[in-house]
Structure formats: structure tokens, C-alpha cells
Amino acid sequence: MNFQNDATKVPPRILCIGLPVRDLTFRVNVPARGSKENATHFDEICGGNALNAAIGIVRLGGRASICGPMGDSRETSSRYIFDKLAQEGIETNHLIHMPDLVTPISAIMIDDTGERTIVTFRDPELWKVKLPPTELLLEDCAAILTESRCAPFCTELCAEAVKRGIPVVVDVDRAMSMREGLLTASSHLVFSSEPLQQTADVTDDGQALQKLAKLTPSFLAGTRGPQGTIWLNEKGGLEETPAFPVHTVDTLGAGDVFHGAFALAITEKQELRQALRFASAAAALKCTRFGGAYAAPQRAEVEAFLGEHADARPA
């Protein structure tokens, strides 16, 4: 598949499919089981992979709309998230309220190294959502970015998008079945390292990518945090895009910002190496400050950062 042609003249609209989450974040030394600990900082923000990616996309100059299930329209979390998305300029007309259900909520502990520990409640009934009509969702859609966990309700839409030549980027942060429909109902599959190895049942990232390449024509990559991104080029060869070394204070949302930046770069027809470097820079900058995806950088910051690290290109 080749989505790397003619430059886009207007900011592309990326449809982000996922489950919005209300995040309660605590800066704290993660306590041992059965003990107590006082947090040094608390914040309440919006979260969820797709929502975080949408924030990153808008900050970088793209347009983002979010689609997926939420709790009852009368609940506090639902109203809170809608207000925050409006402030970010993210389109919300494709979010679906599920009567009598609760919007997902997370308790997140961020330690002194910036690493996060997350506990999330998602009502299983949310997966019974029925998305709006395909024609409505794909109108003026330059790309889809979806969470792999949304496969039960988005695979058919993604397959239709690919058929129409619309890029579909899948953020895979959970192990997938080797028969999963999104393996082929996509153009780009970006795994985290652990689910990549679990999906392929291989303990080496490169070997896992090569095994999955036999099952899908999609672009395949594995993100490995500070170790950078490993991916397969158009000839099936392994390549690596290094991560930028930064002082990390908060990794929450960094992977989502990476996926959002990568999806935006694809719609802008950036060459794959450039797109991965752009995404890596956006994620690195996010890690240097607190606030989850709300710490995502502006476009000018990323471009300046890339200029400062012009010599740090992959070999």
C-alpha cells in the first residue's frame, strides 16, 4: 500500500476511534501492597489512547475528531470530557453516549522516574456500541487512528477505509489474535514491544515483525520507549529509528502522542523515516513535562527540536 503521494493542502482531519477516559493522576512513590503513601501532586485530566492522540494531532496543526462510546450523558465524567475536548478544538459529534453506563476512569500513579502505573475501569457493555454510519464517519476523513481494543466495533469501518485508500493506523497496546481482522483492515500497525512479542509468540521484536509480515500487507513497527522504534521497510528489511534522549518526568500519554504525530505525518505524505522521526520528537518533548497528553508539544516546538537534533539521524 502506498499512501505517500500528493501533498495535502489543508489540515487533514483524522478520525480517532477509542474510549475516552477520565484520568486521576498522582505524583507519588508507588506504595507497596497494603501500605499508604502521600502524593506530592494531583491532577484531573482527560485520557485514553485515542483522545490523547487527538490532542497531539491538534497541537501539531492537524484536525481531529473522536469517535467511540462514553457513559450516560447525565454523568459528571461525560460532561467534563466534552468540555475539555471543546477547549482543545477536537470534534466530538461522533462520540456515542451509552445510557446508564459509566465513562471509563483511571487512577494513575507517576513515580520520580516519570514511569506510570495505571488502574482503569471500563464497563464491558461499552463494547456493544454501534458506530455512526460509515459514510458519515469517512466524509472528509484523511486517516483513521484506532486503538486495537476497539476491534469489535471498528474493524468493518477500517476495512472500508482501507478499500477507499484512506490510511488506517492501529495503536496496538494489547496482544492480538493472529486471526484478528485489524491485521488486514489497516495500513499501519504500530505495536508496543510487549504485545508485539505476545501477538507473534516470539521474544525478539524484529523476528516478531517479520513473522507478522507474512499475515498482513500493513506497515509494521514496534515502539520500545527509550530504545526507539524498530520497523520493516518496503523491502521487508529491519530498520530502527532511535529515540531522542531527554530528561523524562512523565511518560503518561507519550505513546499516544507518538501515534497521533505519526498518523498526522502519514496524512501529510511524509516519507516513513521522516514520519517516525517526527513522531519520536513529539513523544520525547511530551516526556519532558507533566500533564499526560496535555503536555503534548506544539508544531513549532517539534520542528525546532528536530532542527536542534539534525545530526541525530538514523544511520
Secondary structure as UniProt FT lines:
FT   STRAND          13..17
FT   STRAND          21..27
FT   TURN            33..34
FT   STRAND          41..47
FT   HELIX           49..59
FT   TURN            60..61
FT   STRAND          63..70
FT   TURN            73..74
FT   HELIX           76..88
FT   STRAND          91..97
FT   TURN            99..100
FT   STRAND          105..110
FT   TURN            112..113
FT   STRAND          116..121
FT   HELIX           124..128
FT   HELIX           134..138
FT   TURN            139..140
FT   STRAND          143..147
FT   HELIX           148..150
FT   HELIX           151..163
FT   TURN            164..165
FT   STRAND          168..172
FT   TURN            178..179
FT   HELIX           181..183
FT   STRAND          188..192
FT   HELIX           193..200
FT   HELIX           205..212
FT   TURN            213..215
FT   STRAND          219..223
FT   HELIX           225..227
FT   STRAND          229..232
FT   TURN            234..235
FT   STRAND          238..241
FT   TURN            252..253
FT   HELIX           254..267
FT   TURN            268..269
FT   HELIX           272..287
FT   HELIX           292..295
FT   HELIX           299..308
FT   TURN            309..311
//
